[in-house]
Amino acid sequence: MRSVQFSVSSRVEGDTAIIYPRGYLNNLSGEGLVRECGMYIGKGITKIVVNFGETDLVNSIGISLILQIIEDLRNIEGTIYCTNMSKFLRDTFEMLGLLEYMRVFPSESDALQYLKVGQYEH
């Protein structure tokens, strides 16, 4: 497992914010992710893609902060789209019932294609 200091970056494509968390998602780093997503939610962006390609592990506080992002998005009728999740991360989210509140795609490009044309081709 990689051990890198957490960072988060983002970009906007059309009406979608794409967030790139990197490293171990825990209480301090999770707050950075919440702030980054909150910046876009505050601007009324209802589609947030989170690319977990550089995130290996999320602890319980990190999970609770992801729940906060889900709730903030639901308040504005938005959705979180998760991509590039490791099997471990996806299994963890599934076990906790989080997948019920998000859309998951194998890759960022798959999610963006879905958001652009309203369908996803496997």
C-alpha positions as CSV (number, residue, x, y, z in Angstrom):
1,M,0.0,0.0,0.0
2,R,1.3,3.4,-0.9
3,S,1.9,5.9,2.0
4,V,1.6,9.4,0.6
5,Q,0.6,12.6,2.2
6,F,-3.0,13.4,1.5
7,S,-3.8,16.1,-1.1
8,V,-6.8,17.0,-3.1
9,S,-7.1,18.7,-6.5
10,S,-9.9,19.4,-8.8
11,R,-11.1,20.7,-12.1
12,V,-14.4,21.5,-13.8
13,E,-15.6,20.1,-17.1
14,G,-18.8,21.6,-18.3
15,D,-21.3,21.4,-15.4
16,T,-19.3,18.7,-13.5
17,A,-16.6,19.0,-10.8
18,I,-14.0,16.3,-10.9
19,I,-12.2,15.8,-7.6
20,Y,-8.9,13.9,-7.1
21,P,-8.1,12.9,-3.6
22,R,-4.7,11.4,-3.1
23,G,-3.5,9.4,-0.1
24,Y,-5.1,8.0,3.0
25,L,-8.5,9.5,3.6
26,N,-8.9,10.1,7.3
27,N,-10.2,12.9,9.5
28,L,-7.8,15.7,8.5
29,S,-7.6,14.8,4.9
30,G,-11.4,14.1,4.7
31,E,-12.0,17.6,5.8
32,G,-10.0,18.8,2.8
33,L,-12.1,16.7,0.5
34,V,-15.3,18.0,2.1
35,R,-14.0,21.6,1.6
36,E,-13.1,21.0,-2.0
37,C,-16.5,19.4,-2.8
38,G,-18.3,22.1,-0.7
39,M,-16.7,24.8,-2.8
40,Y,-18.5,23.4,-5.9
41,I,-21.7,22.5,-4.1
42,G,-21.8,26.1,-2.9
43,K,-21.7,27.2,-6.5
44,G,-24.7,25.0,-7.3
45,I,-22.7,22.2,-9.1
46,T,-24.8,19.1,-8.6
47,K,-22.6,16.6,-10.3
48,I,-19.3,15.7,-8.6
49,V,-17.0,13.0,-9.9
50,V,-14.5,11.7,-7.3
51,N,-11.6,9.8,-8.9
52,F,-10.3,7.5,-6.2
53,G,-7.4,6.2,-8.3
54,E,-4.8,7.5,-5.9
55,T,-6.7,6.7,-2.7
56,D,-6.1,3.3,-1.2
57,L,-7.6,3.5,2.3
58,V,-10.4,5.3,4.0
59,N,-11.0,5.1,7.7
60,S,-14.3,5.4,9.6
61,I,-14.0,9.2,9.9
62,G,-13.2,9.5,6.2
63,I,-16.4,7.4,5.5
64,S,-18.5,9.8,7.7
65,L,-17.1,12.8,5.8
66,I,-18.0,11.1,2.5
67,L,-21.5,10.7,3.9
68,Q,-21.5,14.4,4.6
69,I,-20.7,15.1,0.9
70,I,-23.5,12.8,-0.1
71,E,-25.9,14.6,2.2
72,D,-24.8,18.0,1.0
73,L,-25.3,16.9,-2.6
74,R,-28.7,15.4,-1.8
75,N,-29.8,18.7,-0.4
76,I,-29.3,20.3,-3.8
77,E,-30.6,17.2,-5.7
78,G,-27.1,16.3,-6.7
79,T,-25.2,13.1,-7.1
80,I,-21.7,11.9,-6.4
81,Y,-20.1,9.7,-9.0
82,C,-17.1,7.6,-7.9
83,T,-14.5,6.2,-10.2
84,N,-11.2,4.3,-10.2
85,M,-12.0,2.6,-6.9
86,S,-9.8,-0.2,-5.7
87,K,-11.6,-3.5,-5.1
88,F,-11.0,-3.0,-1.4
89,L,-12.4,0.5,-1.4
90,R,-15.4,-0.6,-3.5
91,D,-16.1,-3.6,-1.2
92,T,-15.9,-1.4,1.8
93,F,-18.3,1.1,0.4
94,E,-20.6,-1.7,-0.6
95,M,-20.5,-3.4,2.9
96,L,-21.4,0.0,4.5
97,G,-24.3,0.5,2.1
98,L,-22.8,3.7,0.5
99,L,-23.2,2.4,-3.1
100,E,-26.9,3.0,-2.7
101,Y,-26.3,6.7,-2.6
102,M,-23.7,7.1,-5.4
103,R,-23.0,6.0,-8.9
104,V,-19.8,4.0,-9.5
105,F,-17.9,3.7,-12.8
106,P,-14.7,1.9,-13.6
107,S,-13.0,5.1,-14.9
108,E,-13.4,8.8,-14.9
109,S,-14.0,8.8,-18.7
110,D,-16.8,6.3,-18.2
111,A,-18.5,8.6,-15.7
112,L,-18.0,11.7,-17.9
113,Q,-19.4,9.8,-20.9
114,Y,-22.5,8.9,-18.8
115,L,-23.0,12.4,-17.6
116,K,-22.6,13.8,-21.2
117,V,-24.9,11.4,-23.0
118,G,-27.0,9.8,-20.2
119,Q,-25.8,6.3,-20.8
120,Y,-22.8,4.1,-20.0
121,E,-21.6,1.4,-22.4
122,H,-19.7,-1.4,-20.6
